[in-house]
Amino acid sequence: MFELMGILALVFVGVIVFGVVALVAGLLKLVLKIALIPLALLFKGLGLLLGALVVLLVAGPLVLGIGLVILIPLLLIGGVVWAGFALVT
């Protein structure tokens, strides 16, 4: 009978120790998560900034090239129309 009570006492102590360790680990996880929020926001901001720079460096010259390809013929056509209008009037 005493052996059974001893085994149950060990089980109860193990459960209590496991519960305390789990509680401390959960609190530590929460504290670290809250403490690292500014660092996570910093990395997220740096990622967004880097992404914006990459988009500007890639899309900027592309838009400039497309604009020049479209703009130069339009300027030529506009000049021809203007010259024709000036010639007629």
Buried (B, 14 or more C-beta within 10 A) or exposed (E): EEEEEEEEEEEEEEEEEEEEEEEEEEEEEEEEEEEEEEEEEEEEEEEEEEEEEEEEEEEEEEEEEEEEEEEEEEEEEEEEEEEEEEEEE
